[in-house]
Amino acid sequence: MVYEARSLHTLRFIGNFRCRTYRDLTYDVIVVGGGHAGTESAAAAARNGSRMTAATLISFPDLLLVAACYARVNKFERRRVEGRASSCVNFISHLWMGYRECFSVAGFVLQSHFRSESEMSCNPSFGGIGKGHLIREIDALDGLCGRICDISGINYKVLNKRKGPAVWGLRAQMDRNLYRTNMQKEILKTPNLSLLQGSVADLILSPGMNQQVVSGVQLDNGNVIKGRSVVLTTGTFLRGKIYIGNTVVYGGRINEVASIGLAKTIEDLKFTIGRLKTGTPPRLDGKTIDYKKLGVQHGDEKPIPFSFLNRNVNIKPEDQLPCFLTSTNPLTHSIVVKNLHSSQHVKEEVRGPRYCPSIESKVIRFKGRNHQIFLEPEGFNSSVIYPNGISCTLPEQIQISMVRSIRGLEDVEIIQPGYGVEYDYIDPRQLKSSLETRKVSRLFFAGQINGTTGYEEAAAQGIVAGINSSLIVKGMPPLILDRADGYIGVLIDDLTTRGTTEPYRMFTSRAEFRLRLRPDNADLRLTEKGFKLGLVSEHRFKNMSIFKANFDKAINTLKELKLSESGWKERCNLSTVRHSGEFKSGLEMLVNSRISLSDISKGFPVELSNIMEDDYLCSRVEIEGNYINAIERQNKDVSELRRLEYLELPDNLDYKRLDFLDAEEKEKLCTVSPQTLGSASRIDGISASSLVQLLKFVKKYRQIHP
């Protein structure tokens, strides 16, 4: 097939080719959106579907596209390529050959539009405090972004290192182009994954037993793609508006059109919709920056990879690019304040991200305070600098004046002005814990459409929606991660029970069991769960199983080494240990952060030799020992949580008829429709006494309706 562009987001088929098209197929999963949520969602569904030869399709809401997995055009050999890497690459190259030899624009359209897939729309970095945990958990479920970060980074750094390992934040600067290229290669070589670039205008619905069921999507050119489930990952494109000064244009990202028809469809389905906003800073020409005036921030000497499959990242420590540090000043603030009237985005009452505010918001909220600006390079072969900390929507000329008031940027040139985006999102309390909507069966939402901000939060939702959209087609129960399973569980539970009125960002403080939910043990918590559902490859599961066997053996060895504290002090020459007759195991001795596994091994060199030979194993065991007592206490809390969590509430429970609830509680329970008593307990405004009465009612209800 070859395509001819008719507009930015519409294509038509040309050529007399007899190969099958996507219109002849019914896909198991259709994923709308090619961002971080969309790529993780499509890849997850494809990995699960690979065991049943299911087809997954990923479509982009902003342009019309690619597609594929079918093959060489008429004058070349015809074959179906089923989404495998070499075949897809050949497919693209053959289309380009077709462009050169026969047709006018086909190859160009395919390549130029595909470039926006996996785009890092804002900052060129992944991870951070709380966010790094999400990437580790995505990787433990065999997701993509962790592995891609390990081969695309230019600067790796662990944040929060002054605190314990439970709250360390793995973070890395990416080469923007390299990340996009590597992710696209990964997507293209994923079996069962077809690609179609298109503008989705509507959902196709069919009547179900109790509610409507989604059965496909309609493109704005009228073509229908049939599917058994649909995942919407539309990012900021739903009725998106871009603001630069008082200029307002429709768009979800600079130079890319908004999705209007799909937003109208969601509204017509009576979903509760709100508006949120976000922004991005101007991009600077690094060649015009005076780096001598700036502070320098180097990467870690020993970069820690995101993926459990890797022991090292793809770059030598000495080859990392530095970031630079400067700050705003009173002159900067005065320029912003004098021109607030010229920013329409600031005047809007729509809520923006609290923890990543614009420079306009900072100046208004924190008067008299200078604000740090991190100058982050966008790649090895790029001179573009991302000034993290001055997101703004002022007119371009004002942005130039503002930026040039900053130390080191006096003569800087702006490559692209900063801008704001305002967009639709749906109240996530209308979703189940599987991210399936309550109103339409087999329709899933993931990413910024649910009110979140950040690549990591989007990717985390994407992988859950992807696997569950595949499982529902198979008739299997969904993957539900609770608050004790991981930060992904915390994220989804917060959204589906509490909702959000501002862009939601993950922090370690949101997790009650953060000593258990550490970035170092995400594989032990989640990989086996994913493998049982067909989400995790045998290669990853085998690697995890081998490590787990060695890890468990090391833990048991340390538990079996028992001495009095005086005995440990003398045998291992531990000056920080007091004289005491209390007996402790080797693992318990590690609770003292001043004692390392290396210290203990001096007293037991033979018994611990296998552990000490493996630096990675040694590090993991040491961290586990640091938290062993706290983990045992938290395990009791987890048991109590799960006792409530697994007490399911009836789907058809009419809270308005429960006299022990007050009017506000009835309204909130009807809005959220919690699936378990645990979820009900986390809804703001539900009293403890009402929960007790609800527990009694449900137990009695179960006796009458077993």
RAKAJO-V828102 format. One record per backbone hydrogen bond with DSSP energy under -0.5 kcal/mol. CO is the residue of the C=O (numbers start at 1). NH is the residue of the N-H. E is the energy in kcal/mol with one decimal. If there is no record, write none. Layout:
BEGIN
CO,NH,E
CO,NH,E
END
This chain:
BEGIN
2,14,-1.7
4,12,-1.5
7,10,-0.7
8,64,-0.5
9,199,-0.5
10,6,-2.2
10,7,-1.6
12,4,-1.7
14,2,-0.8
15,17,-1.1
21,24,-2.1
22,25,-1.4
25,27,-0.5
25,226,-0.7
27,228,-2.2
29,57,-2.4
30,32,-0.6
30,231,-3.1
31,33,-0.7
31,59,-3.8
32,233,-3.2
34,118,-2.9
35,39,-2.6
36,40,-1.5
37,41,-2.3
38,42,-2.8
39,43,-2.4
40,44,-2.2
41,45,-2.3
42,46,-2.2
43,47,-2.5
44,48,-2.2
45,49,-2.5
46,50,-1.4
48,51,-1.0
49,52,-2.5
49,54,-2.0
55,28,-1.7
55,29,-1.2
56,194,-3.3
57,31,-3.6
57,59,-0.5
58,196,-2.2
59,33,-5.6
63,65,-0.5
63,198,-0.8
64,198,-0.9
66,68,-0.7
69,81,-0.7
69,82,-1.1
70,81,-0.5
73,76,-2.4
77,79,-0.5
81,84,-1.8
82,192,-1.4
84,88,-2.8
85,89,-2.6
86,90,-2.6
87,91,-2.6
88,92,-2.4
89,93,-2.5
90,94,-3.0
91,95,-2.2
92,96,-2.2
93,97,-2.3
94,98,-2.8
95,99,-2.3
96,100,-2.4
97,101,-2.7
98,102,-2.7
98,103,-2.6
105,109,-2.3
106,110,-2.0
107,111,-2.2
108,112,-2.9
109,113,-2.0
110,114,-1.5
111,115,-1.0
113,116,-1.5
114,117,-1.4
116,119,-1.5
119,121,-1.1
123,125,-1.4
124,174,-3.4
126,172,-2.6
128,132,-3.0
129,131,-0.8
130,134,-1.3
131,135,-1.8
132,136,-2.0
133,137,-2.1
134,138,-2.7
135,139,-2.6
136,140,-2.1
137,141,-1.2
138,143,-2.8
139,142,-2.3
144,148,-2.1
145,149,-2.4
146,150,-1.6
147,151,-0.7
148,151,-0.7
149,152,-1.0
149,153,-0.9
150,314,-2.8
152,175,-2.7
154,321,-2.5
155,173,-3.1
156,300,-3.2
157,159,-0.6
157,171,-1.8
159,169,-2.6
160,163,-1.8
164,167,-1.8
165,168,-1.1
168,170,-0.6
169,159,-3.2
170,128,-2.2
171,157,-2.9
172,126,-2.4
173,154,-2.8
173,155,-1.2
174,176,-0.9
175,179,-3.0
176,180,-2.0
177,181,-2.5
178,182,-2.8
179,183,-2.5
180,184,-2.3
181,185,-2.1
182,186,-1.9
183,187,-2.5
184,188,-2.5
185,189,-1.4
187,190,-1.4
189,85,-0.6
189,191,-0.6
190,193,-1.2
192,56,-2.6
192,194,-0.7
194,58,-1.7
195,68,-3.6
196,60,-0.6
197,65,-8.9
198,63,-0.6
198,200,-0.7
199,201,-0.5
199,220,-2.4
202,218,-2.8
203,205,-0.6
204,215,-3.5
204,216,-0.7
206,213,-3.4
212,441,-2.8
213,206,-3.2
215,227,-1.7
216,204,-2.9
217,225,-3.0
218,201,-2.6
218,202,-1.7
219,222,-2.1
223,219,-3.1
224,226,-0.5
225,217,-2.4
226,27,-2.6
229,30,-2.0
230,444,-2.9
231,32,-3.4
231,233,-0.6
232,446,-2.2
234,237,-2.1
237,239,-0.8
237,240,-1.3
237,259,-3.6
238,424,-2.6
240,251,-2.2
241,422,-2.4
242,249,-2.1
243,420,-2.3
244,247,-1.9
245,344,-1.9
245,345,-0.6
247,244,-2.1
249,242,-3.7
253,256,-2.4
256,252,-1.0
256,253,-0.9
258,260,-0.8
259,239,-1.9
260,264,-2.1
261,265,-2.0
262,266,-2.2
263,267,-2.0
264,268,-2.6
265,269,-1.4
266,271,-1.5
267,270,-1.8
271,273,-0.5
272,427,-2.5
274,425,-2.1
275,351,-0.6
276,423,-2.5
278,421,-2.9
280,392,-1.0
280,419,-1.2
282,387,-0.8
283,415,-2.8
283,416,-1.2
284,286,-0.8
284,385,-2.6
285,288,-2.0
286,289,-1.3
289,291,-1.1
290,293,-1.4
291,294,-1.6
295,325,-2.5
296,298,-0.5
297,323,-2.8
303,305,-0.6
307,310,-1.2
316,319,-1.8
317,320,-1.2
323,297,-3.2
324,375,-3.3
325,295,-2.4
326,373,-2.8
327,407,-0.6
329,333,-2.1
330,334,-2.3
331,335,-2.0
332,336,-1.9
333,337,-2.8
334,338,-2.3
335,339,-0.8
336,339,-0.9
337,340,-1.2
339,342,-1.6
340,343,-1.6
342,344,-0.6
343,347,-1.1
344,348,-1.2
351,277,-1.9
353,356,-0.5
354,357,-0.5
358,362,-2.3
359,363,-2.4
360,364,-1.8
361,365,-2.8
362,366,-2.9
366,369,-1.5
371,328,-2.2
373,326,-2.4
373,375,-0.6
374,376,-0.8
374,388,-2.6
375,324,-2.1
375,377,-0.5
376,386,-3.1
378,176,-2.4
379,382,-0.9
383,286,-3.6
384,378,-2.0
385,284,-2.7
385,387,-0.7
386,376,-2.7
386,388,-1.4
387,390,-1.4
388,374,-2.3
391,359,-3.2
393,245,-4.0
395,399,-2.4
396,400,-2.0
397,401,-1.8
398,402,-2.7
399,403,-2.8
400,404,-2.2
401,405,-0.5
402,405,-1.2
403,406,-1.6
406,409,-2.2
408,290,-2.6
409,412,-1.5
413,285,-2.5
413,415,-0.5
416,283,-2.7
419,280,-2.1
420,243,-2.8
421,278,-2.4
422,241,-2.5
423,276,-2.3
425,274,-3.0
426,428,-0.5
427,430,-1.9
428,431,-1.7
430,438,-2.5
432,435,-2.0
435,445,-1.8
436,432,-3.1
440,443,-1.3
441,214,-2.2
442,230,-2.2
442,444,-0.5
443,437,-3.3
444,232,-3.2
447,450,-2.3
447,452,-0.7
448,451,-1.9
449,426,-3.0
451,504,-2.6
454,458,-1.6
455,459,-2.8
456,460,-2.4
457,461,-1.8
458,462,-2.5
459,463,-2.2
460,464,-1.3
461,465,-2.9
462,466,-2.6
463,467,-2.0
464,468,-2.3
465,469,-2.2
466,470,-1.3
467,471,-2.5
468,472,-2.2
469,473,-0.8
470,474,-1.3
471,475,-0.7
471,476,-2.7
478,480,-0.7
479,481,-0.5
480,482,-0.6
482,485,-1.4
482,486,-1.2
486,490,-1.7
487,491,-2.8
488,492,-2.5
489,493,-2.4
490,494,-2.8
491,495,-2.1
492,496,-2.7
493,497,-1.8
494,498,-2.0
494,499,-1.0
495,499,-0.9
504,453,-2.5
507,510,-1.4
508,511,-1.6
510,512,-0.5
511,514,-0.7
513,516,-1.4
513,517,-1.9
516,518,-1.4
518,521,-0.7
519,522,-0.7
521,525,-1.5
522,526,-2.2
523,527,-1.7
523,528,-0.5
526,530,-2.3
527,531,-2.3
528,532,-2.1
529,533,-0.9
530,535,-2.7
530,536,-0.9
531,534,-1.4
537,541,-2.3
538,542,-2.7
539,543,-2.1
540,544,-2.7
541,545,-2.5
542,546,-2.3
543,547,-2.2
544,548,-3.0
545,549,-2.2
546,550,-1.9
547,551,-3.0
548,552,-3.2
549,553,-2.0
550,554,-2.2
551,555,-2.6
552,556,-2.6
553,557,-2.2
554,558,-2.1
555,559,-2.1
556,560,-1.8
557,561,-0.9
558,586,-1.9
558,587,-0.7
560,562,-0.9
561,586,-1.6
563,584,-2.9
564,568,-2.5
565,569,-2.3
566,570,-2.2
567,571,-2.8
568,572,-2.2
569,573,-0.5
569,574,-1.3
573,575,-0.9
574,577,-1.1
578,580,-0.5
580,566,-2.2
582,565,-1.6
584,563,-2.0
585,589,-1.6
586,590,-0.8
587,590,-0.8
588,591,-1.4
589,592,-1.1
591,593,-0.8
592,595,-2.5
594,596,-0.5
596,600,-1.7
597,601,-2.3
598,602,-0.8
599,602,-0.7
600,603,-1.4
600,604,-0.9
604,608,-1.9
606,609,-1.1
608,612,-2.3
609,613,-1.3
611,614,-1.5
613,615,-0.7
614,618,-2.7
615,619,-2.2
616,620,-2.1
617,621,-2.6
618,622,-2.2
619,623,-2.1
620,624,-2.1
621,625,-2.3
622,626,-1.8
623,627,-1.1
624,627,-0.5
625,628,-0.9
627,631,-3.0
628,632,-1.7
629,633,-1.6
630,634,-2.4
631,635,-2.4
632,636,-0.9
633,636,-0.5
633,637,-1.3
634,638,-2.5
635,639,-2.0
636,640,-1.7
637,641,-2.4
638,642,-2.9
639,643,-1.5
640,644,-1.5
641,645,-3.1
642,646,-2.2
644,647,-1.4
644,677,-0.7
644,678,-1.1
646,648,-1.3
647,677,-2.0
650,653,-1.3
653,655,-1.0
654,657,-1.5
655,658,-1.6
657,659,-0.9
658,661,-1.5
662,666,-2.4
663,667,-2.1
664,668,-2.4
665,669,-2.6
666,670,-2.2
667,671,-2.0
668,672,-2.5
669,673,-2.6
675,649,-2.5
676,680,-1.9
677,681,-1.9
678,682,-0.7
679,682,-0.9
680,683,-1.4
682,684,-0.5
683,686,-1.7
685,687,-0.7
687,691,-1.7
688,692,-2.0
689,693,-2.1
690,694,-2.4
691,695,-2.4
692,696,-2.1
693,697,-2.5
694,698,-2.6
695,699,-2.2
696,700,-2.2
697,701,-2.7
698,702,-2.5
699,703,-1.3
700,704,-1.6
701,705,-3.0
END
